[in-house]
Every structure is written in C-alpha cells, then in structure tokens.
Amino acid sequence: EARQAYHNGIYGRTPEQRQLYRERVLKVTVADLKRVGEKYLRPEKASIAVIANPASEAEVKALELDIIQL
C-alpha cells in the first residue's frame, strides 16, 4: 500500500481520479475484451519467444528458432 500511495503521489493521481479509473475498469465487459482482442491481437502479427537456460540450447536449435542471448 505504501508503494502504491507513493506512486499515486508522484504521478499526481487524486483519490477522485483513482476512483473514476476503478469504476471504468469494473464496467469493462467480456464483450469489450473480445472486441479489443479481435482488433489488436492478430495471429498474423504475433511473435513467439522461448526463454531458456543455456543447457536447453540443443532443444531450442531443434525447434529451428533463432537464438538471441541477452
């Protein structure tokens, strides 16, 4: 709670703004989520990532995925 209060303070969020945000979030329907998902979550634009430890490198190569070390 202290962290949340701190962030609300530094970003200037008033209790009224937080209450309005909460009310708006609670009004979101399943239909709203489906509509937004269908609009923005397009399979043709999807990316796939596999995060693995170095011991799994052979398995990742077998999947023919690019290996990028961070």
Residue frames relative to the residue before (quaternion, step in Angstrom):
aa qw qx qy qz dx dy dz
E 1.0000 0.0000 0.0000 0.0000 0.00 0.00 0.00
A 0.6333 0.5381 -0.3380 0.4418 3.56 0.99 -0.78
R 0.6462 0.5159 -0.3239 0.4598 3.58 0.96 -0.84
Q 0.6518 0.5114 -0.3142 0.4636 3.57 0.96 -0.87
A 0.6489 0.5087 -0.3166 0.4690 3.59 0.94 -0.84
Y 0.6232 0.5403 -0.3308 0.4586 3.57 1.02 -0.80
H 0.6975 0.4644 -0.2798 0.4686 3.59 0.80 -1.00
N 0.6184 0.5281 -0.3509 0.4643 3.58 0.99 -0.72
G 0.6648 0.5142 -0.2985 0.4523 3.55 1.00 -0.81
I 0.7173 0.4445 -0.2819 0.4566 3.60 0.77 -0.92
Y 0.7152 0.4045 -0.2623 0.5061 3.59 1.14 -0.51
G 0.5048 -0.7103 0.3888 0.2991 3.57 1.26 0.22
R 0.3611 0.7300 -0.5045 0.2867 3.59 1.10 0.58
T 0.2678 -0.7660 0.5657 0.1469 3.53 -0.71 1.08
P 0.6491 -0.4962 0.3824 0.4315 3.59 -1.20 0.29
E 0.6307 0.5386 -0.3326 0.4489 3.59 1.05 -0.73
Q 0.6488 0.5073 -0.3151 0.4716 3.59 0.98 -0.82
R 0.6596 0.5065 -0.3090 0.4614 3.56 0.94 -0.85
Q 0.6441 0.5157 -0.3187 0.4665 3.58 1.02 -0.79
L 0.6453 0.5121 -0.3165 0.4703 3.60 0.97 -0.85
Y 0.6353 0.5238 -0.3220 0.4674 3.59 0.97 -0.85
R 0.6503 0.5194 -0.3104 0.4594 3.58 0.91 -0.92
E 0.6557 0.5133 -0.3097 0.4590 3.58 0.91 -0.92
R 0.6643 0.5040 -0.3061 0.4593 3.57 0.95 -0.85
V 0.6404 0.5147 -0.3259 0.4677 3.58 0.98 -0.81
L 0.6823 0.4977 -0.2913 0.4493 3.58 0.92 -0.87
K 0.6395 0.5266 -0.3235 0.4572 3.61 1.20 -0.41
V 0.4907 0.6598 -0.4394 0.3615 3.60 1.23 -0.23
T 0.2262 -0.7880 0.5637 0.1007 3.56 -0.88 1.01
V 0.6580 -0.4664 0.3984 0.4368 3.54 -1.32 0.17
A 0.6258 0.5384 -0.3361 0.4533 3.59 1.02 -0.78
D 0.6216 0.5316 -0.3379 0.4657 3.61 1.02 -0.76
L 0.6708 0.5007 -0.2970 0.4595 3.58 0.89 -0.94
K 0.6499 0.5095 -0.3175 0.4660 3.58 0.97 -0.81
R 0.6487 0.5243 -0.3176 0.4512 3.58 0.93 -0.90
V 0.6851 0.4688 -0.2847 0.4794 3.58 0.86 -0.92
G 0.6357 0.5318 -0.3262 0.4546 3.58 0.99 -0.79
E 0.6713 0.4922 -0.2953 0.4690 3.57 0.94 -0.88
K 0.6675 0.5074 -0.3030 0.4530 3.57 1.07 -0.69
Y 0.8282 0.2892 -0.1105 0.4671 3.59 0.79 -1.02
L 0.7153 0.4131 -0.2594 0.5004 3.61 1.06 -0.57
R 0.0538 0.8358 -0.5346 0.1132 3.52 0.33 1.34
P 0.4894 -0.6862 0.4492 0.2963 3.62 -0.71 1.01
E 0.6651 0.5183 -0.3165 0.4345 3.60 0.97 -0.75
K 0.7116 0.4006 -0.2564 0.5172 3.60 1.24 -0.27
A 0.4335 0.7275 -0.4402 0.2984 3.57 1.28 0.09
S 0.1927 -0.7315 0.6407 0.1317 3.52 -1.28 0.54
I 0.1951 -0.7643 0.6039 0.1145 3.54 -1.14 0.65
A 0.0170 -0.7853 0.6188 -0.0112 3.53 -0.96 0.90
V 0.1384 -0.7481 0.6432 0.0863 3.51 -1.15 0.72
I 0.1452 -0.7729 0.6135 0.0719 3.54 -0.75 1.04
A 0.1034 0.8090 -0.5629 0.1343 3.54 -0.60 1.15
N 0.5004 -0.6202 0.4981 0.3418 3.53 -1.27 0.29
P 0.6956 -0.4989 0.3121 0.4121 3.60 -1.18 0.43
A 0.6018 0.5776 -0.3632 0.4152 3.61 1.08 -0.56
S 0.6837 0.4777 -0.2765 0.4773 3.61 1.22 -0.41
E 0.3308 0.7941 -0.4716 0.1940 3.59 1.25 0.07
A 0.6511 0.5197 -0.3296 0.4443 3.61 0.90 -0.82
E 0.6484 0.5122 -0.3183 0.4646 3.58 0.99 -0.79
V 0.6474 0.5131 -0.3151 0.4673 3.57 1.00 -0.83
K 0.6429 0.5136 -0.3197 0.4698 3.58 0.97 -0.82
A 0.6262 0.5459 -0.3348 0.4448 3.59 1.04 -0.75
L 0.6573 0.4888 -0.3009 0.4883 3.59 1.19 -0.51
E 0.3754 -0.7589 0.4446 0.2924 3.56 1.38 -0.06
L 0.3787 0.6989 -0.5036 0.3384 3.53 0.98 0.92
D 0.5229 -0.5969 0.4971 0.3510 3.55 -1.20 0.53
I 0.2470 -0.7529 0.5918 0.1479 3.55 -1.03 0.78
I 0.0064 -0.7735 0.6323 -0.0431 3.52 -0.78 1.11
Q 0.2081 -0.7816 0.5771 0.1129 3.56 -0.66 1.09
L 0.2371 -0.7755 0.5732 0.1171 3.53 -0.91 0.96
